[in-house]
Amino acid sequence: MSYGASVTALHRTMGAYVGRILKGDKATDLPVVQATKFEFLINLNTAKALALELSPQLLATVDDVIE
């Protein structure tokens, strides 16, 4: 299981920052931005290898299931 910032959203934010720097903004003048989108992932293969039983309610809340 993993719960953390969305990598896709982080890449978009990073791209926006790079764009602003390339347009002439100073990196020290850019605001600090925290993640706003988070993802909950479960790897079912690992869960099965560890003999973990996951409830259907838990699986319903997952953003992405790795099989």
Steps between C-alpha positions, in 0.01 A plus 500: 500500500606852432339834580680805370509791265392437143812469285311628196392815685856552627637478146249759379595736781868447430443572131324826585793601721754418228295702252498802729876474557565474126288813447729692736351465849753445777467166675529675838194713418273205427258398776528169684219271392381193687329200346123529475417166336577170670466141382433175683650195327490129582711225345280187504787266407696607807190481719438142382867407554471627859169315542312822572127510451376840389140596558281607209439832679874571504537407133211734415695799637821426307600731214705233320533123545815331372431140400 
